[in-house]
Amino acid sequence: MACGDDPVDGELDEVDSSEPAPEPDARSTYLDVFLGPGARICPPTLERLDAEVERRGLGLEAWLRPRDFESAIANFYRQQGLLAATVSIGAPQFEGSTATLPVIVDEGPVFVVGDVGVKGETAKDAAEVREAFGLSPGDPYTPDAVETGRRRVDAAYRRDGFNGVIVRAERDADAEAGRVALALDITEGPRQVLSGVEIDGEGPTSRGVLDQAIRARVGEPVVADDWFEARRRLYETGVFRSADVTFEAAGEAADEGGVTVQPTLARVSLVPAPLYRFRYGFEVADEIAPSGEGRQNTAGFIADIQRRNLFGRGLTVGATGRLETELWLLRGFASVPRFFTLPVTTSLYVSRSHQNVAPDDADAFSEDRWIVTAEQTIRRGRAINLSWGYRFERNHVFDPEIDPDDFFPLDFSVDTARLTSALAFDTRDDPFSPRRGWFSGTTLEYAVPSLGSDLDFVKVLTQGYYFHGLGPVVLASAVRLGGLFGRDSLFSERFFTGGGTTVRGYKEESLGPEFFGEPDGGDGLLVLNQEARVHVWKWIGAVGFVDAGNAFAEPSEISLKDLKVGIGAGLRLDTPFVLLRLDYGMPVPRPEGSPFGRWYFSLGHVF
């Protein structure tokens, strides 16, 4: 029934109160809520009322402290705008071992807003205040709606520089008429107007960079939200450890048309980050073994150096070096937090690497690689990240010991030039070990000869992760869907799956199309993962998982019925430095000739 429909009378059986009442038994006692004569089903609905009783655990309260229960339910009705609602508890009813406690509710009329008055306003007229308030005579009355309107008026004043404003909402209820007259009592206080900005601790940072981040104009109102954003932009330059803003009166206040105007000085206190950062250490690389069976961990040395705030323009430059037994890599980068006046981080990366590859069942070869990447990134709020860019890659594969009599020596180069874009939404409470929230991201790559590429393809990969905590257990779900479209692409651009980070229970990158018995990758990908993660003791956790996935020759061939399934369990050691992962996965059903299961050891969660 909708609000305003005919009233519904509650029906209560007569009870012989002379019978002795047994003690309430939690196993046989339950609570029914009845509507008394003249009550309306809406608002709130009977289902909502039952849900409120259950949510607040009021069932036993009704038996033990009936007056407190009546007060709680009556207050719930008043929050819905039924200010005349009354609640009373009747005599218990007994039937066998079951006791029912009737609660009689007379909702009364649904109150509406009456007149809306305004007093104390000077800077704004009453019509502006009422428009910001958003409630008009005849609108449904609820305390929440009044409070929301009061906050809108408060925010409207603060946007004009009245940072000390006080807005009160006074109520006068007429029970007979079912109306509530409202009066907004406003104490405006002085209007703060910016008279200047003083900056302390800026170090070598140029004033132009600071002005772009602060964006303050003398003579404009001092708006707290704008200065909060200014602090955020100062942090995003990457050259300050801290940024604080305080305000102080600058001269005497003056009356301008009945409004008190206070000149205000903004003082920005900055603590610069160190100009140089140098780090070095050893690393362990977790990679697929050349044979494709299992993974291999290789040790190496890595070092990087950064110079922040070069030329005082917020420019960060740096270089990274990595050295392993069969690999060396050098990488340089430059990054600036703003693109002219736009909040867009612009970065340039250049890398050069050399690797010797010696598969167990094939001839050894070497690979030289040049990569140049130009990228821009913009972040909107905490959750949204958008990036786009251009990437040029030259791969030179050759035999390090070419036989001069070989008519077909291994020696070729391939250029791949592509436009890239990525969009990510991230609401996880912790990106490394989340308990709640979700992450979704999509990357799009477009390679075409007109960009300088030898190849022509479009590659799309979409990922989605969801985390939900249930007490000590975290349910973690993931889906990965990819497609490669085009006339030609490198073998390395194809999708591979199977193994410790995709479908556990199978050999690394072994699922999907094959070429002469060897994994050939596919142009389509679908991987589904479900984990139940539980904390056991101190640093120790346990995981149970079900994985399903496969690579497909064409994106159009992606099918749920062709997914390979693996199940298993694992242990997690969550140290202060890194999370260590040990899993044992089993293929279901087990392919003929394959082992019963496989062990996987790596760092960090699978997703």
N, C-alpha and C positions, 0 to 999 in steps of 0.2 A: 504493500500500500504506500502511496505517496503522501508527503506532508499535506495536511489540509483535508484528507479523506475523513470519512465518518469515524468517530471514536470506536475503539474496540473495548468491550467490557471483559475483564478477567473473570474467570470462573473459579471459585474456591469452594471446595467441599467443606461442610460443617464438621468441626472436630470436637470430640468430647474431651474437654480440657481436664475433666476429673480423673482421667486415667493417668497413672504415674508415667512420667517421661523417662525412657531409658537414657543411659549415658551415651553421648554421640560416639559412634565407632567409625574411625576413618576408613575402614574397609567396607562399610555398608551405608555410609552417609553421603549424600550428594545434595547439590543446591539447585533448585529450580527458581527462576525469576518470573513472577507473574506481573501482568499489567493490571493496575487497578481501574475502577470505573472512570471513564473519561480520558484514559491514557491514549496517546498516539504511538503508532509503531515507529514513526520517523519524525524528527530525529530524536535519539539515534535509533537505528534498527535494533530489534531484539537480538540479532546475531552479534551486533557490535557491543551490546550491553553484556551478553554472555562472555564475549571475548575479553572485555575489560575486567570482569570478575575473575576470569582465569588468569589473565596477564598479571594482575596485582596479587594473586593468591588470596582472594578475599573470602573463599568458600568457608574455611574454618573460622575466619574472623567473624562471620555472621552468627555462628553458634556461640563463640566464646565472648565476643565483645559486640553485641548487636548495635549499640549506639554508635560505635566507631564505624561499623559497616554502613549504617544508614547515612552517616555524615559523608563518607567517601563516595557513595553512589549519588547522593544529592549534589555534591560538588562536581561530579562527572557530568551530570545533566546541566548544571549551570554553565559549564564550559562549552556546552552546545547551544547556549542561548535560551534555555528553559529556566528562567530565574525563579519561577514560582513552583518548581517541581518539589514534591514531598515524597519521602520514602519511609515506609514503616515495615516492620517484620511481624508477621502473624504467628499464631501458635503452630508448633511442629505437627506434621501429619505422619502417622505410622502405618505401615503396611508390611506385616511380617518383620523381617530384619532390616527393612529399609525405612529411613526417616527422611522426610522432605520438609524443607523450611521454606514457607511461602514469603516472598518479598513483594510488597504491594507498592506500586509506583503510580503516583498521580502527577503526570508531566506538567499539566497546566498549559497556558498558552505559549506559543513560540513568540518571543519578543523580537521587535524590529527597532531600527534606529529612528529616533524622533528628530528633533532639531539638532543641528550641529553649530554650536557657537564658537567664536574665536575671540580671545582677549589677550592683550599684551603685545600684539603685533605692531611693528613700526616699519621695518625694512620691507616687509611683504604685506600686501593687502589681504583681507580675509578670503577673497575668492581664490588667490594663489594657495593659501594654506589649506582650504577645503579641497582643492584639486589634488594637492599632494597627499592629503589624508585619505582620499579615495572612498570614503563612506558617505552616503547620502540618505536623507530621510526615506524610510520604507525598506532599506536594505536589511537583510537578516542580521540580528545582533549576536555576536559572540565576543567574549573577552579577547580571544586570540586575534580576531579581525581588528579590534580597536587597538591592540598593542602593535600590530603590523602597521596600521595607519599612522600611529604616533611615531614609530621609527622612521617612516617615510618623511614625515614633516621634519624630524630631527636631522635626517640626512640632507634634505633640501637646504636647510639653514647652514649646515656645515660646508656644503659645496660652495656657499657664498662667503665663507670665511668666518662664520659665527661658531667658533670651535668651543665656546663655553655655553652654548645654548642649552636651556632646560625646557622640555616640553612635557606638560602633564595633561592627562586626559581625565576629566571629571565626569562622573556618571550620576544621573538622577532617574531611577526606574519608577514607572507608573504601572503597578501590577494590574490594576483594573483595565487600563487601556492596552497593556502589553507593549509598551513603548519605553525606550531608554533615551532620554535627552543627553547629549554629549556636549561638553565644553572643553575646548583646548586652551589651556593657560600657558602662555609662552613668555619665558624670560630670555630675551635675545642675547644679552650681554654685548660686549664690544665686537665689532667686526675687525678681524686682523687683516691688514693689508701689508704686503711685502715691501719693505723699504730698502733691503739690500741683502746680499749673501756674503758671508765671510767663510773662507775655507782654511782649515788648519791641517797640516800634515800631508799635503798633496805630493810632496817629494818632487821628482822630476817630471811628473805628469803635466802635459800642457793644459792651459786653461780651456782650450777649444774642446779637448776630450771631456773635461769636467762639465763644461757648459752643455754639451750634447747629452750627457747623462742626467744632469739636474733639470734642465729645461725650465728654469725659473724666470719670471718676468716681474721686474719692479713695478709696483702699482696694482698688481693682480691680487685677488684674495688668497690667503694662506689656506690651502686645502690639505688636510692631513693625508687623505688617500693619495694625492699627487706626490707628496713627499715620501710616502712609503714606496711608491713606484720608482722614485728617484734613487732611493737607497738600493733597491733591487738592481737598477741599471748600473750603479756604481760597483756593486759586487760583480756583475756580469762582465765588467771590463777585465777581470782577472788580475788586476794589479793592486788590489787592496785586501788586507786581512779583515778589516772592519770599517764600517761607515755608519756614523751616528749623526742625527740631526736634532738640534734643540732650537727653541725659539725664545726670544726675549724682547721686551718692549724697547722701542727705539724712539724716545721722545714722548711728549704729552699726547694724550688722546684728544680728539677734536670732534665737535658735533657737526655732522653734515646732514642737513635735512631731517633732524630728529634721530639720526642713527649715530651712535658713538663709534668712531673709527680710530683704531689703535695701530700706528706704524709698528711693524714687527721685523726684527732682524732674524734671519735664519743662519745659524752657525753649524757648518758641516765639519765634523771631526773625522779625519781619515788616518788609518794606520797602513802604510804601504807594505805589500808583501816583499820578501827578498828579491832583489833583481836577478840573482843567479840561483839555479838549482842544479846540483850534480848528483846523480845516483848511479850506483853500480852494484852488481851482485851476480849470483849464479841463478840459472833458471832450469826448470825441467819441462821439456816439450813433450806433450802427449799427442802422438801422431799415429796414423795407420802404418803398419809395417809394410815394407816394399812388397812382400809376398801377398798382402791382402788378408792374411790370417792374423787376427789379433791386432794389438797396438804395441807400439814401442815407445819407451821413455828415453829421451836423449838429453844429456846435460850440456850446458853451454854457459858462456859468459855474456852478459848484457850490460850496457852502460848508456846513459843518456844525459844530455846537458841542455838546459833551457836558459834563455835570457828574456826576462819579462820587460814590458814597457820600453821597448827600444825607441829611441828618439822622443820619448815622452808621449807617444801616440797610442799607447795600449797595445802595441804590436809585440807578439811573443814569437821568438824564433828558437829552433832547437835542432838537435841531431841525435840519432839513436844508432847504436852499433850492436850487432849480435854475431857471436862466433861459436860455431859448433864444429864437430869433427868433419862433416861433409857439407857444411853450409856457412857462408858469411853473408851479411846483409848490412847495408848502410842506408839510413833514411834521414832526410831533412824535411823540416816543415816550417811554415810561417802562418800565423793566425792573428786576425784582428777582430775584436768583438762587435764592431759596427761597420756597416757599409754605407758610407756618407752619413746621413742622419737616421738610417733605418736600423732597427735592432736585429741585424742579420750578421751572424758570425761567418766570416769568410776565411777559408783555409786553403793552403797550397801544400801538397806533399810530393816529394820526389824520392824514389827509392831505387837502389841497385842491388841485385843479389846474384849469387852464384851457388849452385848446388850440384853435387855429384850423386847420381842415383844408381844403385846397384841392385836390381831385383834378383831374387833367388833363381828365377827360371828364365831370365832374359839377359841380353847384353847390357853392359853398363853404358850410361850416357851422362852428359852434363847439360845443364840448363842455365843460361844467362837471361836475366829478366830486368827490364827497365819499366817502371810504372810512374806516370805523372798524373796527379789527380788535383782538380780544382773543385772545391765544394763550398756550398753555402748552407747554413742551418739557421732555422728560426724556431724558437720555443714559445708556445703560447700557454701561459699558466704552468702548472706543475705537470700536467698529464700529456700535453700534445707536443710532438716534435716533428718538424717537417724539414727535409733536406733535399737538395738537388745539386747536380754537378756534372762534370765531364771527366772521363778517365781514359787515358791512353796507355796501352800495355804492349810491349814488344818482347816476344819469347823467342829466344835463339836456342834451339836444341841441336846438339852436335856430339859426335864421337870424339872423346878427348884424345884418342890414339888412332887417327885415321890411317887406314892402309892405302898407300899411294896407288896400289893396283886395283883398288875397289872402284868399279864403274858407278856404283850407286852408294856413295858414302852418306852416312847420317849427318846431314848439315842443312838445316832449313830454319827460316824465321817466319813468324806470323805476327802481324799487327792487328790489335783489336782496339777499336775506339768506340766508346759508347757514352750515351747520355744516361745518367742515373737519377733516380728519385726514390725517396723513402718517406713513409708516413707512419708514425707510431703513437699509440695511446697507452699510457702506463699509469695505473692507479694502485700498483702493488705497494704494500706497506714497507717492504724491504726487497730491493732488487736481487739480493744474493740468497736470502732464505725467507721468502714471503710466507705469510700465514693467511693473508686475505688480499683481495683485489684481482685485477686482471691486466693483461698486456696483449695488445694486438699490433701487428706491424705488417706493412706491405712494401716490398721493394719492386721497382720496375726498371729494367735495363733495356736500352734500345741501341743496337749497333747497326751501322749502315755505311757503305763505302764513302758516301759524301762527307762523313766525319773523319775519314782517314783510316777506315777499317778494311781489312781483307775479308771480313766476315759480315753476314747480314742476318740478324736474328733479333727477337724480342724475348725477354726472360722475365717471368713474374713469379714471386714467391710470397705467400701470405702465411702468417703464423698467428696463432691465438692461444694464450695461456690463461687459465682461471684457477684461483686458489680460494679455498673455503675452509675455515677452521671449525672443527667440531670438538671442543674440549682439547685434549692432548693430541688429537689427530688432525692433520691437514690433508684435505683431498685436493690433489693437483691434477689438472686436466690440460691436455695440449693437443692441438691439431696443426699440421703443416701441409699446405697444398701448393704445388708448383707446376708451372708449364713453360716449355721452351718452344718457341714458334719461329720458323724461318727456313731459308733454303740451306744454310750451312752454318756450322758452329764448331768450336773446338770440342774434343773429347772431354776436356776439363770443365766445360760449361754444362754438361749433362747432369742429371740428378742421380745420385747413388744413395742407397739406404741399406739398413741392416747393420747391427753392431751395437756398441755400448752407448751411443747417443741417439739412436733411432728405434730399432727393433731388436731388443736384447734376446739372446738365444741363437742368433745367427752370426756367421762370419762377417767381418767388417766389409760393408759395401758389396755384399754378395747377392742381394735380391734384385730382381728385375731382368731385363733382357740380357742374353749372353751372346758372345761371339767366339765360336770354337771352344765352348766350355768355360770361357772367362767372362766376368761381369763387363757389360758394355754400356751400362747406364741407360737412362731413358729420358724422354722429353716430357714425361709426366711424373708427378710425385704426390703421394698421399700417405701421411704418417699420423697415427692416433696414439696417444699415450694417456694412461690413467695410473696415478700413484696414490697410495695411502701412506703418508709420512707420519711417524709418531716418535716423540721424544721419549727415550728410555731412561737415561740416567746421565746427569752432568753433560759431557760432550757427546754422548753416544745416542744415536737414533737408529731406527729401523724403517724399512720401506718394503711394501708389497706392491707389485706392478703388473699391469697388463699392457703390452704393446701390440700394435697392428700397423702394417705398412707395406708399401711396395713401390718400385719404380716401374713405369709403363713406357712402352715404345712411343706412344703418341698421347697427348693430353686427352684426346677423345676416348681413349681406352681406359681411363681411370674408373675403377669399379670397386665397391666395398667387398664383393664376393671374392675378389682376387687378392685380398690382403693376406699377408703372412702374419701369423700370431705368435707372440712369445710371452711367457709368464715367468714370474720369479720373485725373488726377494733380495734384499741387500742391507748392508750396514752403512751408517754415516758417522764419521768422526768429525765433529764441528769444532775445530780448534780455533783459538783467537786469530790465527794467521790464515788458515785455509780449510775448506771443507773437503775431506777425503771420502771417496765413494768406492765401495766394493759391492758388486752385484753378481748374482748368479741367475742366468736366464736360460729357459728351456723352450725349444720350439714346439708348437702344438698345431697339428700333429708332427712328430719327429720325422724328418725326411730320411729315406733309406740311406744308410751309410754314414749319416752324420752323428756326432757325439750326442750323448744324452742332454748335455747342457754346456754352457761356457761361462767362465769367470771374466769379469770386467773390472778394471781398476782405473780410476781417473780422479780428477779434481773438480769440485763443484757439482751442483745438481745437474741432471740431464736437461732440465729446462726450468 
